[in-house]
Amino acid sequence: MKQDDVTQIKVGNASIGIIGLKAALEDIAKEYGDGPDSEVRKKLLNRLGTKNYIPEKARDDYEKAFLREFKKLLGKPYKEEAPDGIEIKVLGPGCLQCDRLEQELMQVMAETGIVADIEHVRDIKEIGRYGVMGTPALVINGQVKSVGKVPSRSKLKDWLTEAQDGRVKV
């Protein structure tokens, strides 16, 4: 199995690696591109359930996540679930600066005790969806904070504290 065969997606509040997601989405799109959501959800769950462990209690969450990814592929409107806590995305192909930004974030989180979900997005198409023209880029709770550089630790700390405080008030 190649690393490209595993795609990270959000299922409920967790980031889950799904084996064969891209191929399944493309195949189902050919046959059910305009089909009803309920049918697409079931087809994707059945297909992906053969290669991935899907807990019985979480089947509905997986179906929703698969349908969301299906709609993204087709360019149709979809509902993004609001994250619990702080959601951080480091956008970049895996260069030294991108990896350094990810490490700096982890160190700041360890120093401050701030808990967040960090995802390193390496897929160029996915990075393009954020409209950034340079890497590394930093996205916190859906807002682009930095592009083309690794911000200072104090700046990272400020942004994470701001994001944490914003979550507490909501």
Beta strands, then each sheet from edge to edge (+ up, - down):
strand 1: 6-11
strand 2: 14-19
strand 3: 86-91
strand 4: 116-121
strand 5: 137-140
strand 6: 143-147
sheet 1: 1+ 2-
sheet 2: 4+ 3+ 5- 6+
end
